[in-house]
Amino acid sequence: MRKFLCTLGIMLSCYLFSAAHAVDNINKAIANSNVKKDTISISVKNIENGKAVYELNQNRLLSPASTQKIVTLAAALDTLGADYNFETSLYKNTNNELFIKLGADPYLREKDLAKLMNEAKDKKILEPKNIYIDDYIVDGVEWGEGWQWDDDLNPLMSKFGSYNIDGNLLYIFVAPTSNGAPGKVYSKFFYPVTFMNLTVTDFSKSNDISFERNNSISPDILTVKGNVNKIEHYKIPVPNLKRYFRLRLEDALNDAEIDYVGNLSQKKLPTQNVYLVSSVKHPIKLAVADILKNSNNMVAESVFKIAGGKYVKNTGSISASVKMFQAFCEKIGVNYSDIKIVDGSGVSKNNLMSADFMTNYLVALAKMPGFELFKGVLPTAGEGTLENRMLYFKDNLRAKTGTLSDVSAITGYITSKSGKTYAFDIMINDAKTSPADKKMVEEYILRAVYNFY
C-alpha cells in the first residue's frame, strides 16, 4: 500500500510540475511577443471533464472572426441534418406555367439552370404561359450587419441569398492588346456593367491590375487600372444577385429554345396541381468542408440562414438563425447569454464571444454523436487555412482560424504528447501588432499545451 501511495505521489508531482511548466511556457510566450497581454483571451479545457487547465482574460468579449464558423455551422448541421441537400427545382402546374423553387444553393451554377431547362425541353415544355421564381427560402438581406463597405470588391465578401449562382461572382478578364495600347476588359457572362478601362499594355512590366467602384454613383461602373502583359481573370462580387440570376436563366431558356409568353416574376410554389419536372441537388457535406477548411463566407452565411428558416418553418433570416442557435446551445447545455451573434461567418466585428464560451461549446460538441466526423473535417497542420501554419503539430491539431483587420484567432482541438485532448480558444484583438506577430504567439501558446499538458 505504501509503495502504491508513493508511486501515486510521484505521478501527481510529475503532473503538477508539468502543468506548472506549461503555464510558465505560455506566460513566457506571451511576455516575449510583441502582443500585449490584455489584448489576448485564452481558454484551454480538457474535453473529458471540461476542466480548464489554462485561462487568461477568458471572459472578455472579443471579435472571434472566422472561428465563429465552428459555432454557427455545428448548430446549422444539427437543424438541417448530415443528409441535407441544397435543392433547386423546376415545377409545372396544370395551367402550363413553370415554377423555379430556389434553395439558396451556394453551389448552383449556370450549367445547372441549363440542365433544368434542357430537361423541360425534353419533356416537350416549350411555350409556358408564365415563369415564376419562388425565392422565399431566405430573406432579401444580402450582406451582413456591420460588414465593411470598402470590402465590397473583395471576392471573399460576395453577397448571399436565395439567388445564389456562380458563387455570386463576376469573372472579369483583362487581356493585352498591342504595346502602349489599352488592354481589353470583358466578362465571362453578360452583365450590364460598364468598364472604365484605364489599363495599359506593356509587355516589359508585370501584370498589376486593380478595380474600383463608387457605389454612390453607380455599382454597375467598374474602373479598371494598371498594367497588363498577359491575359488574366479576376473575380468581382455581383452587385445585384437577382438581376444576374435572371440573366443566366434567360440564357438557359434561350439555349433550350423555350419561349414563354407572359412574365418572369416572383410567386410562391402552390401546394396543389403542380408536378416536378427536374431538380439539381448538392450535398451539404460540400459546404462543411468549404466552411471549415476554406472559410468560405458566402457558404457559411447561406447555410446559417437556410437552417434558421427550417427551424422557424418559414423564410430564413438572421433573427431566425439566432433563435435556432440559441436553441442548440440550450440542447447541449452551454450558456450563451453573454455573447452576441449577428452573422453566420464571423465577418462582422459586431460579433462578440469569449474564449470561455468557445471552449465550453467545443467540449459540449465533443460529447455529441458524430463528433469525430465533424472534428475530422477541421483542417490539420498544412491544410486549408492552416496550409503554411502549425506544421509542428502534424495530425495532433484540428483547428479553425480567424482573421480580420487587427484580429487573429484560432480555436479547435489539440492532442498533447501525453495523449490527452484539449479544446482551446485563442483570440487576439490588437491593432498595434502585425498579423505575423499574432500568429506566432498563437503557435507558441499551443506548443506549450502540446508539450507539457
Buried (B, 14 or more C-beta within 10 A) or exposed (E): EEEEEEEEEEEEEEEEEBBEBBBEBBBEBBEEBEBEEEBBBBBBBBBEEBEBBBBBBBEBBBBBBBBBBBBBBBBBBBBBEEEBBBBBBBBBBEEEBBBBBBBBBBBBBBEBBBBBBBBBBEEEBEEBEBBBBBBBBBBEBBBBEEBBEEEBBBBBBBBBBBBBBBBBBBBBBBBBEEEEEBBBBEBEEEBEBEBEBBBBBBEEEEBEBEBEBEEEEEBBBBBBBBBBBEEBEBBBBBBBBBEBBBBBBBBBBEBBEBEBEEEBEEBEBBEEEBEEBBBBBBEBBBBBBBBBBBBBBBBBBBBBBBBBBBBBEEBBBBEBBBBBBBEBBEEBEBEBEEBEBBBBBBBBBBBBBBBBBBBBBBBBBBEEEEBEEBBEBBBBBBBBBBEEBBEBBEEBBBBBBBBBEBBBBBBBBBBBEEEBBBBBBBBBBBEEBEEEBBBBBBBBBBBBBBBBB
